[in-house]
Amino acid sequence: MRNSFIRKYLANKSTWLYLICGGLVLGAALLGLLESSVDIPVPTILHIVMENAFHLGWMEEVPKNLELIIWNIRLPRVLLALCVGASLALAGAAFQGILRNPLADPYTIGVSSGAALGAVFVIFFQVSIVGLGSFTLPIVAIGSGLITLLVVFGLVRLSNRGFAIETFILAGIIISAFIGALTSLIISLGDKDSMTQIIYWLYGSVGMRGWSHVQLISPFLLIGMLILFTHYRELNALALGEEAADHIGVNVKRGKLLLLFGASLLTGAAVAVSGTIGFVGLVIPHLVRLVTGPNHRHVLPLSMLVGGAFLIVADLFSRTIIAPSELPIGVVTGIIGAPIFALLLIRERITQRG
């Protein structure tokens, strides 16, 4: 009986996909901990992680410098890349489901730019909201991202062209250009050092971050996951169209508001800790959907896992390709994502004409 259950479980395609994606995350994380200017054996890495996390180490003594490198530098960087990649990919999958098109993501429709403007405002003017403390940055970034999304929706409605994806992308480009000008204005008001710091931050990076940044994004990632995972049925229903979804008993307005809030929550938190990293939310959900099909019960969690693994590898590439210098991770994802986005756009146009 038990063996029969195990065979049936392993025969399920989705089970294998989850196992493979989980393996990708673990493999990428281990690779991220291994690759650096200082070579540290795998058993030593595992001991340091287990000892500091669970007090289950087995080695008698480990040099303090190695423990500092793994626990205070590499591990929080890997975990932050995992959280940011998971957040962006999950948000992208949600936006694509809401808009019923695989070309939508936080970057292309302007939400990332809006969140970045809020974050730059907080960083530049040293804003701190009473009672929020360090959470001022992500809260303001999330709020400005939501406002940007509402402005994009309003601009699309005024265009009288329905909710075509081309209209959304065009509206996103217009709003992003305006927000970019405002961001440049804020940056230009500062001195050379602050200007350089903010511009580098805008390119996107998970370097020079610590456990505080992981702690900052974690609650927003968990809340966003909870909202989207518990409303995947609404996403599936919206794929049929809003009118059809309404006929089968889905509260379309409430569902869309919750989904948009969850996706914006993830985007704003990711931008607050890492800057603007494009195309993760575009490419990853689309590739996952090609394998799993359109059911968001699997698209959402698998996009989250693959997105996290992808950003860990992208960060590894960014810090090793021109070592000892580093490339901003946003540059790496842009180089990979922009051509794929162009191909998807061409494919979408061909499909519509055909």
matplotlib code that plots the C-alpha trace (Angstrom):
import matplotlib.pyplot as plt

x = [0.0, 2.7, 4.9, 1.9, 1.3, 5.0, 5.0, 1.8, 3.3, 6.6, 4.7, 3.0, 4.6, 4.2, 6.0, 9.1, 9.0, 8.9, 11.8, 13.8, 13.2, 14.0, 17.2, 18.0, 17.6, 19.8, 22.4, 22.5, 22.8, 25.7, 27.4, 26.9, 28.5, 31.4, 32.5, 34.6, 38.1, 38.6, 38.2, 36.3, 35.6, 31.9, 32.0, 33.3, 30.6, 27.9, 29.3, 29.4, 25.7, 24.5, 26.4, 25.2, 21.7, 20.9, 23.9, 24.5, 28.1, 30.4, 33.9, 35.9, 37.3, 36.9, 38.9, 37.0, 37.8, 36.1, 33.1, 32.8, 33.0, 30.3, 27.9, 28.1, 28.9, 28.1, 25.1, 23.0, 23.9, 22.7, 19.5, 18.8, 19.2, 16.9, 14.3, 14.5, 14.4, 11.5, 9.6, 10.1, 9.2, 6.1, 5.0, 5.6, 3.5, 0.7, 0.7, 0.8, -2.2, -4.2, -3.5, -3.8, -0.6, 3.0, 4.6, 3.6, 5.9, 6.7, 9.5, 7.7, 4.5, 6.3, 5.7, 9.5, 10.2, 7.6, 8.9, 12.5, 11.4, 9.9, 13.0, 15.3, 13.3, 13.6, 17.4, 18.2, 16.2, 16.8, 13.1, 11.9, 8.2, 7.5, 6.8, 8.2, 11.9, 13.8, 10.5, 10.0, 12.0, 10.0, 6.6, 7.2, 8.5, 5.4, 3.1, 4.8, 4.7, 1.0, 0.3, 2.3, 0.2, -3.0, -1.7, -0.8, -4.4, -5.9, -3.8, -4.9, -8.5, -8.2, -6.7, -10.1, -8.3, -9.3, -6.6, -4.4, -0.9, 0.6, -1.3, -0.1, 3.5, 3.3, 1.6, 4.3, 7.1, 5.5, 5.2, 8.6, 10.2, 8.5, 9.5, 13.0, 13.1, 11.9, 14.5, 17.2, 16.1, 16.3, 19.8, 21.1, 20.3, 22.9, 26.7, 28.9, 29.2, 25.5, 24.8, 27.2, 25.8, 22.2, 22.9, 24.8, 22.0, 19.5, 21.4, 20.4, 22.7, 22.6, 26.2, 27.3, 24.0, 23.6, 21.1, 19.2, 18.2, 17.1, 15.0, 13.6, 12.3, 11.2, 7.9, 6.8, 7.7, 5.7, 2.6, 2.8, 3.2, 0.2, -2.0, -1.1, -1.1, -4.5, -6.0, -4.6, -8.1, -9.0, -6.0, -7.1, -10.6, -9.3, -7.6, -11.1, -11.9, -13.4, -17.0, -16.6, -14.9, -17.9, -20.3, -18.6, -18.9, -15.6, -15.6, -13.5, -13.0, -12.0, -9.8, -8.0, -7.4, -5.9, -3.8, -2.5, -1.8, 0.1, 2.2, 3.0, 3.9, 6.5, 7.8, 8.2, 10.0, 12.4, 13.2, 13.7, 16.5, 18.2, 17.4, 15.8, 16.3, 14.5, 13.1, 13.1, 9.4, 9.0, 11.2, 10.9, 7.0, 6.9, 9.4, 7.7, 4.3, 5.7, 6.5, 3.6, 0.7, -1.5, -2.6, -1.4, -1.5, 1.8, 3.0, 3.2, 5.3, 7.5, 8.2, 9.2, 11.7, 13.2, 13.3, 15.2, 17.7, 18.1, 19.0, 21.5, 23.3, 23.0, 24.6, 27.3, 28.0, 28.0, 30.7, 33.0, 33.0, 35.2, 36.6, 37.7, 35.3, 31.5, 28.8, 25.5, 23.1, 20.5, 23.0, 23.2, 19.5, 19.0, 21.5, 19.7, 16.1, 15.9, 16.5, 14.1, 11.5, 12.0, 11.5, 8.3, 6.9, 7.6, 6.0, 3.0, 2.5, 2.8, 0.3, -2.2, -1.9, -2.1]
y = [0.0, 2.4, 1.5, 1.9, 5.4, 6.4, 5.1, 7.0, 10.2, 9.9, 9.2, 12.6, 15.1, 18.0, 16.1, 15.7, 19.4, 20.4, 18.1, 19.4, 23.0, 22.4, 20.8, 23.8, 26.1, 24.0, 23.5, 27.2, 28.1, 25.7, 27.0, 30.6, 29.7, 27.8, 30.3, 33.2, 34.4, 32.2, 28.5, 26.8, 23.0, 21.9, 20.1, 23.3, 25.4, 22.9, 22.8, 26.6, 26.9, 24.1, 25.3, 28.9, 28.1, 25.0, 24.4, 21.1, 21.4, 18.5, 20.1, 20.9, 24.2, 26.4, 29.5, 32.7, 34.3, 31.4, 31.6, 35.3, 34.9, 32.2, 33.3, 37.1, 37.7, 34.8, 33.2, 36.4, 37.4, 34.1, 34.2, 37.8, 36.8, 33.9, 36.1, 38.9, 36.4, 34.6, 37.8, 39.2, 35.9, 35.4, 39.0, 38.6, 35.4, 37.2, 40.2, 37.9, 36.0, 39.2, 40.8, 37.4, 37.9, 36.5, 39.9, 41.6, 41.9, 44.5, 46.0, 46.4, 48.0, 50.5, 49.1, 48.6, 52.2, 53.5, 51.5, 52.6, 56.3, 55.8, 54.0, 56.7, 59.4, 57.6, 57.0, 60.5, 62.5, 60.1, 59.8, 57.8, 57.3, 57.3, 53.7, 52.0, 52.5, 50.4, 49.3, 52.9, 52.0, 49.0, 50.5, 53.7, 51.6, 49.4, 52.4, 54.2, 51.0, 50.6, 54.3, 53.8, 50.7, 52.7, 55.5, 53.0, 51.5, 54.9, 55.8, 52.6, 53.3, 56.8, 55.4, 53.7, 50.7, 48.2, 46.3, 45.2, 44.3, 46.7, 49.5, 48.4, 48.3, 51.7, 53.2, 51.5, 53.0, 56.5, 56.4, 54.8, 57.6, 60.3, 58.5, 58.2, 61.9, 62.5, 60.1, 61.8, 65.2, 63.9, 62.4, 65.6, 67.5, 65.6, 65.6, 63.4, 60.6, 60.3, 60.4, 57.6, 55.5, 55.8, 55.3, 52.1, 51.0, 51.6, 49.2, 46.4, 44.4, 42.1, 42.8, 44.6, 43.5, 41.6, 39.8, 43.0, 43.1, 39.4, 40.2, 43.3, 41.4, 38.2, 39.3, 40.9, 37.8, 35.6, 37.9, 38.2, 34.4, 33.9, 36.3, 34.9, 31.2, 31.4, 33.2, 31.1, 30.0, 33.6, 33.8, 30.7, 32.1, 35.4, 33.5, 32.9, 36.6, 38.8, 38.2, 34.4, 34.6, 36.6, 34.0, 31.1, 33.0, 34.8, 38.2, 39.7, 43.2, 41.9, 39.2, 41.6, 44.1, 41.4, 40.0, 43.4, 44.3, 41.0, 41.4, 45.1, 44.1, 41.6, 44.1, 47.0, 44.9, 43.5, 46.9, 48.3, 45.8, 45.3, 48.2, 47.7, 44.2, 43.8, 40.8, 38.2, 38.5, 38.3, 35.5, 33.0, 32.7, 32.4, 29.5, 27.8, 28.1, 26.4, 23.3, 23.2, 24.7, 27.6, 26.3, 28.9, 26.3, 25.1, 28.2, 30.4, 28.2, 26.9, 30.4, 31.4, 28.5, 28.9, 32.7, 32.4, 29.9, 32.1, 35.2, 33.3, 32.2, 35.6, 37.2, 34.5, 35.5, 39.2, 38.9, 36.4, 37.4, 40.5, 39.6, 41.3, 43.9, 43.2, 43.8, 45.1, 42.1, 44.2, 44.5, 40.7, 40.1, 42.8, 41.3, 37.9, 39.2, 41.9, 39.6, 37.1, 39.8, 40.9, 37.3, 36.9, 40.2, 39.1, 35.7, 37.4, 39.6, 36.6, 34.7, 37.5, 37.9, 34.1]
z = [0.0, 1.0, -2.0, -4.3, -2.9, -3.4, -7.0, -7.8, -6.2, -8.1, -11.4, -11.1, -13.5, -11.1, -8.4, -10.5, -11.5, -7.8, -7.1, -10.0, -9.2, -5.5, -6.6, -8.8, -5.8, -3.5, -6.2, -7.1, -3.4, -2.8, -5.9, -4.7, -1.3, -3.0, -5.7, -4.4, -4.2, -1.1, -1.6, 1.2, 1.2, 1.1, 4.5, 6.1, 4.5, 5.6, 9.2, 9.5, 8.2, 10.5, 13.5, 13.3, 12.3, 14.3, 16.6, 14.8, 13.7, 13.8, 13.4, 16.5, 15.3, 12.2, 11.5, 12.4, 9.0, 7.2, 9.4, 8.8, 5.0, 4.9, 7.6, 7.4, 3.7, 1.3, 2.9, 3.4, -0.2, -1.6, 0.5, -0.5, -4.2, -3.6, -2.0, -4.6, -7.5, -6.0, -5.4, -8.9, -10.6, -8.5, -9.1, -12.8, -12.9, -11.1, -13.5, -16.5, -15.2, -14.3, -17.8, -19.6, -21.5, -21.0, -21.9, -18.7, -15.7, -13.0, -15.1, -18.4, -16.9, -14.8, -11.3, -10.6, -11.7, -9.4, -6.5, -7.3, -7.2, -3.7, -2.6, -4.0, -2.3, 1.1, 0.6, -0.6, 1.9, 4.8, 5.3, 8.4, 9.2, 12.9, 14.1, 11.0, 11.4, 8.9, 7.3, 5.9, 2.8, 1.7, 2.7, 0.7, -2.3, -2.2, -2.0, -4.9, -6.9, -6.3, -7.2, -10.4, -11.3, -10.7, -13.0, -15.7, -15.4, -15.7, -18.7, -20.4, -19.7, -21.2, -24.4, -25.3, -26.6, -24.0, -22.1, -25.0, -23.8, -26.3, -24.7, -21.2, -22.3, -24.0, -20.9, -18.8, -21.0, -20.8, -17.0, -16.6, -18.7, -16.6, -13.3, -14.6, -15.1, -11.6, -10.2, -12.2, -10.8, -7.2, -7.9, -9.5, -6.4, -4.4, -4.4, -6.5, -3.9, -3.2, -7.0, -7.7, -4.8, -5.9, -9.6, -8.8, -6.5, -9.3, -11.6, -9.2, -6.8, -3.9, -3.0, 0.2, 1.9, 5.1, 7.3, 7.9, 4.2, 4.3, 7.4, 5.6, 2.5, 4.3, 5.8, 2.6, 0.6, 3.0, 2.9, -0.9, -1.3, 1.0, -1.0, -4.4, -3.4, -1.8, -4.8, -7.7, -8.6, -9.4, -11.7, -13.5, -13.8, -15.2, -18.0, -19.3, -19.3, -16.7, -17.9, -17.9, -14.5, -13.1, -14.5, -12.6, -9.3, -9.0, -7.4, -10.2, -8.7, -5.2, -6.7, -9.0, -6.2, -3.9, -6.7, -7.7, -4.1, -3.6, -6.7, -6.0, -2.4, -3.7, -6.3, -3.9, -1.3, -3.9, -5.3, -1.8, -1.0, -4.3, -6.7, -10.1, -11.6, -14.9, -16.9, -14.1, -13.8, -17.5, -18.6, -15.7, -15.5, -19.3, -19.4, -16.4, -18.2, -21.3, -19.2, -16.7, -18.7, -17.6, -14.2, -11.6, -8.9, -10.3, -12.2, -9.1, -6.8, -9.6, -10.9, -7.4, -7.1, -10.6, -10.2, -6.9, -8.5, -11.6, -9.6, -7.5, -10.6, -12.2, -9.1, -9.2, -12.8, -12.0, -9.3, -11.0, -14.7, -14.2, -10.7, -8.5, -9.8, -10.0, -12.6, -11.3, -11.4, -13.2, -16.1, -16.3, -16.2, -18.8, -21.2, -20.9, -20.6, -23.3, -26.3, -24.9, -24.4, -28.0, -29.2, -27.1, -28.4, -32.0, -31.3, -29.8, -32.8, -35.2, -33.1, -33.3, -37.0, -37.6]

ax = plt.figure().add_subplot(projection="3d")
ax.plot(x, y, z, "-o")
ax.set_aspect("equal")
plt.show()
